[in-house]
Amino acid sequence: MRARNSRILLMAAAFLAGLALCFGVVLIVAGRLSSPVAQVATVGGPFKLTDQNGQVVTDQDLKGHPFLVFFGFTHCPDVCPTTLFEVSEVLRALGPDADRTRALFITVDPERDTPAAMKDYLSSFDSHLSGLTGDAAEIAAVAKAYRVYFKKVPLEQGYTMDHTALVYLMDKTGRFVSPFNLKRPTDAAAADLRRYL
């Protein structure tokens, strides 16, 4: 009888300990959820690349100008040319104010995208667009700073590149503002960019 009572007491104690543990976990989790710590992702940062004219461009050269950044590659079949066309339309809609902003096309394919290849490719778009390239390490570093995913994908003939297809809006200080929405009327997109001049 005494052994049975001991077993019941032991089971009751274990149950109560488990209940207290669960209750404690619920309180801890609820406490954390009720006062979340805001964390802002850092996007952008220092870089040193080469433009389509063979000139070195750094993040410091952009200070004082809001700018758009898009990562892609010249052999891209659809997303890149479409995005660059849309950015070109926004720059044209800005008129003379386009001289007070910048737009960067940074390659994720430095193996093929030399300054000369970038210059030839960008001749089809607005002249305010700058194409930036560099060696593999430089491109990897700037892509990491902008949280851009890219990967070489083998094809039967050669390769293509998977990559993040996002246009970044940066303010005059080089700080990330938000993704820049091109899926709206061109005048509305230009008006939005003009607010940061």
C-alpha positions as a Markdown table, in Angstrom:
| # | Residue | x | y | z |
|---|---|---|---|---|
| 1 | Met | 0.0 | 0.0 | 0.0 |
| 2 | Arg | 2.8 | 2.3 | 1.0 |
| 3 | Ala | 4.6 | 1.6 | -2.4 |
| 4 | Arg | 1.4 | 2.3 | -4.3 |
| 5 | Asn | 1.0 | 5.7 | -2.5 |
| 6 | Ser | 4.6 | 6.6 | -3.2 |
| 7 | Arg | 4.1 | 5.8 | -6.9 |
| 8 | Ile | 1.0 | 8.0 | -7.0 |
| 9 | Leu | 2.8 | 10.8 | -5.2 |
| 10 | Leu | 5.8 | 10.5 | -7.6 |
| 11 | Met | 3.5 | 10.6 | -10.6 |
| 12 | Ala | 1.6 | 13.6 | -9.3 |
| 13 | Ala | 4.8 | 15.4 | -8.6 |
| 14 | Ala | 6.1 | 14.6 | -12.1 |
| 15 | Phe | 2.8 | 15.8 | -13.6 |
| 16 | Leu | 2.9 | 19.1 | -11.6 |
| 17 | Ala | 6.6 | 19.6 | -12.5 |
| 18 | Gly | 5.8 | 19.1 | -16.1 |
| 19 | Leu | 2.8 | 21.5 | -15.8 |
| 20 | Ala | 5.0 | 24.1 | -14.2 |
| 21 | Leu | 7.6 | 23.7 | -16.9 |
| 22 | Cys | 5.0 | 24.1 | -19.7 |
| 23 | Phe | 3.5 | 27.1 | -18.0 |
| 24 | Gly | 7.0 | 28.6 | -17.6 |
| 25 | Val | 7.7 | 28.1 | -21.3 |
| 26 | Val | 4.4 | 29.6 | -22.3 |
| 27 | Leu | 5.2 | 32.7 | -20.1 |
| 28 | Ile | 8.6 | 33.1 | -21.6 |
| 29 | Val | 7.4 | 32.7 | -25.2 |
| 30 | Ala | 4.5 | 35.1 | -24.6 |
| 31 | Gly | 6.8 | 37.6 | -23.0 |
| 32 | Arg | 9.1 | 37.5 | -26.0 |
| 33 | Leu | 6.2 | 37.8 | -28.4 |
| 34 | Ser | 4.7 | 40.8 | -26.6 |
| 35 | Ser | 7.9 | 42.8 | -26.9 |
| 36 | Pro | 9.7 | 41.9 | -30.1 |
| 37 | Val | 13.1 | 43.4 | -30.8 |
| 38 | Ala | 13.0 | 45.3 | -34.0 |
| 39 | Gln | 15.9 | 44.3 | -36.3 |
| 40 | Val | 16.5 | 46.3 | -39.5 |
| 41 | Ala | 18.3 | 44.4 | -42.2 |
| 42 | Thr | 21.3 | 46.2 | -43.6 |
| 43 | Val | 21.3 | 46.5 | -47.4 |
| 44 | Gly | 24.1 | 48.0 | -49.4 |
| 45 | Gly | 27.6 | 49.1 | -48.4 |
| 46 | Pro | 31.0 | 50.0 | -49.7 |
| 47 | Phe | 32.1 | 48.7 | -53.1 |
| 48 | Lys | 34.7 | 49.4 | -55.8 |
| 49 | Leu | 33.8 | 48.3 | -59.3 |
| 50 | Thr | 34.5 | 49.3 | -62.9 |
| 51 | Asp | 31.9 | 50.9 | -65.2 |
| 52 | Gln | 31.3 | 50.3 | -68.9 |
| 53 | Asn | 33.9 | 53.1 | -69.7 |
| 54 | Gly | 36.6 | 51.4 | -67.7 |
| 55 | Gln | 36.4 | 54.0 | -64.9 |
| 56 | Val | 36.5 | 52.9 | -61.2 |
| 57 | Val | 33.2 | 53.6 | -59.4 |
| 58 | Thr | 32.8 | 53.4 | -55.6 |
| 59 | Asp | 29.9 | 53.9 | -53.3 |
| 60 | Gln | 31.4 | 57.3 | -52.3 |
| 61 | Asp | 31.0 | 58.5 | -55.9 |
| 62 | Leu | 27.2 | 58.2 | -55.4 |
| 63 | Lys | 26.9 | 60.3 | -52.2 |
| 64 | Gly | 24.5 | 63.2 | -52.6 |
| 65 | His | 22.4 | 61.3 | -55.3 |
| 66 | Pro | 19.6 | 58.9 | -54.8 |
| 67 | Phe | 20.2 | 55.8 | -56.9 |
| 68 | Leu | 18.6 | 52.6 | -58.2 |
| 69 | Val | 20.5 | 49.4 | -58.2 |
| 70 | Phe | 19.7 | 46.3 | -60.2 |
| 71 | Phe | 21.7 | 43.1 | -60.4 |
| 72 | Gly | 21.6 | 41.0 | -63.6 |
| 73 | Phe | 23.7 | 40.0 | -66.6 |
| 74 | Thr | 23.9 | 40.8 | -70.3 |
| 75 | His | 23.0 | 37.3 | -71.5 |
| 76 | Cys | 19.8 | 37.4 | -69.5 |
| 77 | Pro | 16.9 | 36.5 | -71.9 |
| 78 | Asp | 14.0 | 38.4 | -70.4 |
| 79 | Val | 14.0 | 39.8 | -66.8 |
| 80 | Cys | 17.1 | 42.0 | -67.2 |
| 81 | Pro | 16.3 | 43.7 | -70.5 |
| 82 | Thr | 12.7 | 44.3 | -69.3 |
| 83 | Thr | 13.8 | 45.8 | -66.0 |
| 84 | Leu | 16.4 | 48.0 | -67.6 |
| 85 | Phe | 13.8 | 49.2 | -70.2 |
| 86 | Glu | 11.5 | 50.1 | -67.3 |
| 87 | Val | 14.2 | 51.9 | -65.4 |
| 88 | Ser | 15.1 | 53.8 | -68.6 |
| 89 | Glu | 11.5 | 54.9 | -69.0 |
| 90 | Val | 11.5 | 56.2 | -65.4 |
| 91 | Leu | 14.8 | 58.1 | -66.1 |
| 92 | Arg | 13.3 | 59.6 | -69.3 |
| 93 | Ala | 10.2 | 60.7 | -67.4 |
| 94 | Leu | 12.4 | 62.5 | -64.9 |
| 95 | Gly | 13.6 | 64.8 | -67.7 |
| 96 | Pro | 16.5 | 67.1 | -66.5 |
| 97 | Asp | 16.1 | 65.7 | -63.0 |
| 98 | Ala | 17.6 | 62.4 | -64.2 |
| 99 | Asp | 21.0 | 64.1 | -64.0 |
| 100 | Arg | 20.6 | 64.4 | -60.2 |
| 101 | Thr | 20.1 | 60.6 | -59.7 |
| 102 | Arg | 21.9 | 57.5 | -60.7 |
| 103 | Ala | 21.0 | 54.0 | -61.9 |
| 104 | Leu | 23.3 | 51.0 | -61.6 |
| 105 | Phe | 23.2 | 47.7 | -63.4 |
| 106 | Ile | 25.7 | 45.4 | -61.5 |
| 107 | Thr | 26.5 | 42.2 | -63.3 |
| 108 | Val | 26.4 | 38.8 | -61.6 |
| 109 | Asp | 28.3 | 37.3 | -64.5 |
| 110 | Pro | 31.7 | 39.0 | -64.4 |
| 111 | Glu | 33.2 | 36.1 | -66.5 |
| 112 | Arg | 31.4 | 37.4 | -69.6 |
| 113 | Asp | 30.4 | 40.9 | -68.7 |
| 114 | Thr | 33.5 | 42.9 | -69.3 |
| 115 | Pro | 33.3 | 46.7 | -69.4 |
| 116 | Ala | 33.2 | 46.5 | -73.2 |
| 117 | Ala | 30.3 | 43.9 | -73.1 |
| 118 | Met | 28.4 | 46.1 | -70.6 |
| 119 | Lys | 28.9 | 49.2 | -72.8 |
| 120 | Asp | 27.6 | 47.5 | -75.9 |
| 121 | Tyr | 24.6 | 46.1 | -74.0 |
| 122 | Leu | 23.7 | 49.4 | -72.3 |
| 123 | Ser | 23.7 | 51.2 | -75.6 |
| 124 | Ser | 20.1 | 50.1 | -76.0 |
| 125 | Phe | 19.0 | 51.8 | -72.8 |
| 126 | Asp | 19.0 | 55.3 | -71.2 |
| 127 | Ser | 22.4 | 56.9 | -71.1 |
| 128 | His | 22.1 | 57.5 | -67.3 |
| 129 | Leu | 22.4 | 53.8 | -66.6 |
| 130 | Ser | 25.9 | 52.7 | -65.5 |
| 131 | Gly | 27.0 | 49.1 | -65.9 |
| 132 | Leu | 29.3 | 47.9 | -63.2 |
| 133 | Thr | 31.6 | 44.8 | -63.3 |
| 134 | Gly | 34.6 | 43.5 | -61.4 |
| 135 | Asp | 36.4 | 40.3 | -60.6 |
| 136 | Ala | 34.5 | 37.4 | -59.0 |
| 137 | Ala | 35.4 | 38.3 | -55.5 |
| 138 | Glu | 34.3 | 42.0 | -55.9 |
| 139 | Ile | 31.0 | 40.9 | -57.4 |
| 140 | Ala | 30.4 | 38.4 | -54.6 |
| 141 | Ala | 31.1 | 41.0 | -52.0 |
| 142 | Val | 28.7 | 43.6 | -53.4 |
| 143 | Ala | 26.0 | 41.0 | -54.0 |
| 144 | Lys | 26.4 | 39.9 | -50.4 |
| 145 | Ala | 26.1 | 43.5 | -49.2 |
| 146 | Tyr | 22.9 | 43.9 | -51.1 |
| 147 | Arg | 21.6 | 40.5 | -50.1 |
| 148 | Val | 21.5 | 39.3 | -53.7 |
| 149 | Tyr | 21.3 | 35.7 | -54.5 |
| 150 | Phe | 23.0 | 34.5 | -57.7 |
| 151 | Lys | 24.2 | 31.2 | -59.0 |
| 152 | Lys | 25.6 | 29.8 | -62.3 |
| 153 | Val | 23.3 | 27.3 | -63.9 |
| 154 | Pro | 24.9 | 25.0 | -66.6 |
| 155 | Leu | 23.0 | 24.5 | -69.9 |
| 156 | Glu | 23.6 | 22.1 | -72.7 |
| 157 | Gln | 25.4 | 25.0 | -74.4 |
| 158 | Gly | 27.2 | 27.3 | -71.9 |
| 159 | Tyr | 25.4 | 28.5 | -68.8 |
| 160 | Thr | 22.9 | 31.0 | -67.5 |
| 161 | Met | 22.6 | 32.8 | -64.2 |
| 162 | Asp | 19.9 | 32.6 | -61.5 |
| 163 | His | 19.7 | 35.8 | -59.6 |
| 164 | Thr | 17.6 | 38.1 | -57.4 |
| 165 | Ala | 15.5 | 40.4 | -59.7 |
| 166 | Leu | 14.9 | 43.3 | -57.4 |
| 167 | Val | 15.5 | 47.0 | -58.0 |
| 168 | Tyr | 16.8 | 48.7 | -54.8 |
| 169 | Leu | 16.1 | 52.4 | -54.1 |
| 170 | Met | 19.0 | 54.0 | -52.1 |
| 171 | Asp | 18.8 | 57.5 | -50.7 |
| 172 | Lys | 21.4 | 60.3 | -51.0 |
| 173 | Thr | 23.4 | 58.9 | -48.1 |
| 174 | Gly | 23.6 | 55.4 | -49.7 |
| 175 | Arg | 21.0 | 54.0 | -47.2 |
| 176 | Phe | 18.5 | 51.5 | -48.5 |
| 177 | Val | 15.0 | 53.0 | -48.7 |
| 178 | Ser | 12.9 | 50.1 | -50.2 |
| 179 | Pro | 12.5 | 47.9 | -53.2 |
| 180 | Phe | 11.6 | 50.2 | -56.1 |
| 181 | Asn | 8.3 | 49.3 | -57.7 |
| 182 | Leu | 8.4 | 49.4 | -61.5 |
| 183 | Lys | 4.9 | 47.8 | -61.9 |
| 184 | Arg | 3.0 | 51.1 | -61.9 |
| 185 | Pro | 2.6 | 54.0 | -64.3 |
| 186 | Thr | 6.0 | 55.4 | -65.3 |
| 187 | Asp | 5.0 | 59.0 | -64.1 |
| 188 | Ala | 4.2 | 57.6 | -60.6 |
| 189 | Ala | 7.5 | 55.8 | -60.4 |
| 190 | Ala | 9.3 | 58.9 | -61.5 |
| 191 | Ala | 7.5 | 61.1 | -59.0 |
| 192 | Asp | 8.4 | 58.6 | -56.3 |
| 193 | Leu | 12.1 | 58.8 | -57.2 |
| 194 | Arg | 12.0 | 62.6 | -57.5 |
| 195 | Arg | 11.0 | 62.8 | -53.8 |
| 196 | Tyr | 14.5 | 61.7 | -52.9 |
| 197 | Leu | 16.4 | 64.2 | -55.0 |
